[in-house]
Amino acid sequence: MTLDKLDNNVTAQITGVDWDLIAPDEGKRLRALGIDAGAEVKVAHRGIFGGRDPLAIEVGRTIVALRRDHARAMQVAAQ
């Protein structure tokens, strides 16, 4: 399953990221924030407009705003 499909408040582990779907500079920023394979994440909130973008995800004790397109590039396994 991809991160954009994960239900709110469900903890999951990122099992893989298709970095080819993410611009190199954005990928660098995401890795710096700890978003990579092996990280535990949880969707805290979703946007309220149209496509429900962005997603607020918890990575450790940090909350990061993430575009839905980026979340689609991340495979997760619920724990």
C-alpha positions, -999 to 999 in steps of 0.1 A, spaced: 0 0 0 12 36 -6 14 62 21 -14 83 6 -38 54 12 -29 49 49 -57 57 73 -52 85 98 -35 76 131 -22 42 119 15 36 124 33 21 94 69 15 83 81 28 50 92 -2 31 104 15 -1 105 48 -19 104 53 -57 128 82 -57 124 85 -95 89 100 -90 103 127 -67 124 157 -79 161 153 -67 160 185 -45 127 174 -29 140 139 -23 171 154 -6 148 174 17 126 144 25 157 122 34 170 150 56 137 149 75 141 112 81 116 101 54 131 70 38 128 32 39 127 19 74 111 51 90 80 48 111 53 72 100 17 80 108 -8 103 89 -19 128 114 -41 150 92 -52 155 56 -59 187 38 -95 198 36 -96 210 -1 -103 189 -32 -75 164 -34 -70 165 4 -35 178 -1 -12 181 18 -9 153 43 6 160 77 27 130 87 44 122 119 80 110 116 92 103 151 83 134 171 82 157 140 52 166 119 60 171 82 36 184 55 39 161 25 24 164 -10 0 136 -20 22 129 -51 52 123 -28 31 100 -5 21 79 -36 58 72 -42 62 56 -8 53 20 0 43 13 36 33 -17 58 10 -10 87 22 -23 120 
